[in-house]
Structure formats: structure tokens, C-alpha cells
Amino acid sequence: MESTETRTDVTAGAGRPVTGRRVLAAVGLLLVFTLPFWAGPYPTGIATMIGFHAILALGLVLLTGLAGQVSLGQAMFYGTGAYLSALFTVRAGLPAWPSIVLAAIITGGIAALIGLAILRLRGIIVAGVTLTVNLIFYYLVMSMGSLTGGATGLTGIPRLTYPGILTYTAFIFMLVWLVVLALLIFSRNVVRSRSGRALRVLNVLSGGSEDTAQVLGINTMKYKVSVFVVAAVFASIGGSLFAHYTRVIEPGTFHVQLSVVVAIMVIVGGVTTPWGAIIGATVMISITEILRAVAPVVLGGPTGAYELVAYGVVLVATLLFLPEGVYSLPQRLRRRRSRGSPH
């Protein structure tokens, strides 16, 4: 018997989610946006960090899940947005809000140049090159100490102007999650658009082919570079907000490890759907916070000694038991129940 339920994701691009999932998403978003009013500063801070990582992961879902381009360079664009916005405000004295926009535009231009250079390559080579570029960015920031602060970081980054009815922490929390919601809606619209359909044709990860796309008259470089730029702009916006939230940034925050963790988030949450970015970010940041509380007491060591091990275990478990990510878990449970129910 054919299921009446339809599935909305990056690879399918069609159909509407079931009502239950919509209600669950609406309740979840309501709880998130009201968090500062019923939870303390610590949960709000964790949720804010989840939001920052969700912004990064949303860009990677479009780039990898939709276009099939494996990238390990999101941390570089996150750092580019953070450093540009910080430098514009600290060194040039520009207001913070225009600095975020200007940083996103410049980051998009840099991403376009990088994309034109590396997206002619195919497969895992792209991931290797983006990882290398991320490393170059890291060492470049480290070496330009007079401008970027080097290893000690850049301090004195001003706050964003905000309404006084909220604390600054609550304001950043609300702002970050409004950005997440806006990018989620944008991503879902891209999935259903003509551009989304064209990108699915060339997505080798879901059975597509660049050669087939070219035969159909699709300008593959145009679409690949465009989605690469979109992912970079997502990361830049997140990085700029992060800089004005923490008010101090240092190169280690934007190391290759962050790019790898974001890639793991996408795989764990579900690379085929923008919702997977939020789910993956929630799972991975929650693991970090649990380890931060448990590791010194139970395991007798610092959090960092166990983080990568925990991430690896979660990644392997996801690939073995939930290859489509945690997002697919409810659907898999429904299928199992339907198979086990008498007819």
C-alpha cells in the first residue's frame, strides 16, 4: 500500500511535509524564540551557539546536499565575515550594522573567485582544496598580527545597537534565530526553485551527473559557483554576528576543525534537508556541553580530549543506522510500525 505521506528534502524537492511535522516544527520554534524569558543565561547561551552553527550548516546543506559539492571551508568564510566586520568597526570606525552587510558582500566576492578556481575540479578533490584554503586563511590571520591581532586575537569589537527592552544576550539570541529562520525559509525556497532543480541534475551524490546537466543545457559552473557563494555569505553573516556577540575573536575559532565539525553536523542531522542543519547543530553542540560537564568529573580529563572521539562515534553510528540523518528517524519508525502492524 502506497504511503500518503510525502517527503520534502533537498534531493526530492517536491511534496509537502506532514501536518504532524509542521506542528512539531512550529512548537519547537515557539519554544526557541521564548527561551530567554523562561530559561536562564546558560541555556540561552548554548542555544545561541547552536544557532551560529546552524547558520554554517544551512549553507553546507545547500552546497553539499543540493549541489553535491563537498566543502571543508565553511570555517574560513565564517572567519572572513567575523574579521572583516570587526576590522571595519575597530580599525575603520564604521557602524556595526553596515559592516556586517559589507563583510558579507566582500566574502561573497572572495568566494566567487575561489569557486571559479576550484569548482572546475570534481569529487573529493574539491574537499581537499577547500580544506587547504581554510588552512591558508588561518595562517594568514596568524601572520598579520598588526592588523588582526595574530594569535592573541582582536579585541574591543563593539556591540550591535539594540533595543533596551532586552539584555544584549537575549537580543543576540533572538537575532541569531531570526537569521536561522530566514535562511531556513530561503533554503527551502531554493530547493523548490528552478535553480534547485538544475542543481539536483548535476548532484553526483544523489545520482546526478555534470555531463548530463551540460547535455541538458545547464551552465554547471554558474550554478555551482552561485551556491558556493550563497553558502559563503551564510557563513559570513554568522561570523559577523559572532564577532559582535563575543566582542573578541582569535584564529583558533576558525580553524579547519570547525569546518569538519560542521560537515559532521550536516551528516548527522540530514544532508538532504535544511532542517538537518538545525538538528545536527543541536545534537553536536549538546554533546559538547555534556562532555564539558562530565569529562572533568567522570572521565578525568579536559573536554577537548574526548570531543573528537565522541564526534567520531556519533558520525559512525549515524552512517550505520541512520544514513539519511536524524531527520529521517520518525519516518523510519513509522515504516517499521507499518511493517509490524497486522493487515
C-alpha positions, 0 to 999 in steps of 0.5 A: 500500500502506497504511503500518503505521506510525502517527503520534502528534502533537498534531493526530492524537492517536491511534496509537502511535509506532514501536518504532524511535522509542521506542528512539531516544527512550529512548537519547537520554534515557539519554544526557541524564540521564548527561551530567554524569558523562561530559561536562564543565561546558560541555556540561552547561551548554548542555544545561541551557539547552536544557532551560529552553527546552524547558520554554517550548516544551512549553507553546507546543506545547500552546497553539499546536499543540493549541489553535491559539492563537498566543502571543508571551508565553511570555517574560513568564510565564517572567519572572513565575515567575523574579521572583516566586520570587526576590522571595519568597526575597530580599525575603520570606525564604521557602524556595526550594522553596515559592516556586517552587510559589507563583510558579507558582500566582500566574502561573497566576492572572495568566494566567487573567485575561489569557486571559479578556481576550484569548482572546475575540479570534481569529487573529493578533490574539491574537499581537499582544496577547500580544506587547504584554503581554510588552512591558508586563511588561518595562517594568514590571520596568524601572520598579520598580527598588526592588523588582526591581532595574530594569535592573541586575537582582536579585541574591543569589537563593539556591540550591535545597537539594540533595543533596551527592552532586552539584555544584549544576550537575549537580543543576540539570541533572538537575532541569531534565530531570526537569521536561522529562520530566514535562511531556513525559509530561503533554503527551502525556497531554493530547493523548490526553485528552478535553480534547485532543480538544475542543481539536483541534475548535476548532484553526483551524490544523489545520482546526478551527473555534470555531463548530463546537466551540460547535455541538458543545457545547464551552465554547471559552473554558474550554478555551482559557483552561485551556491558556493557563494550563497553558502559563503555569505551564510557563513559570513553573516554568522561570523559577523554576528559572532564577532559582535556577540563575543566582542573578541575573536582569535584564529583558533575559532576558525580553524579547519576543525570547525569546518569538519565539525560542521560537515559532521553536523550536516551528516548527522542531522540530514544532508538532504534537508535544511532542517538537518542543519538545525538538528545536527547543530543541536545534537553536536553542540549538546554533546559538547556541553555534556562532555564539558560537564562530565569529562572533568568529573567522570572521565578525568580529563579536559573536554577537548580530549574526548570531543573528537572521539565522541564526534567520531562515534556519533558520525559512525553510528549515524552512517550505520543506522541512520544514513539519511540523518536524524531527520529521517528517524520518525519516518523510519519508525513509522515504516517499521510500525507499518511493517509490524502492524497486522493487515 
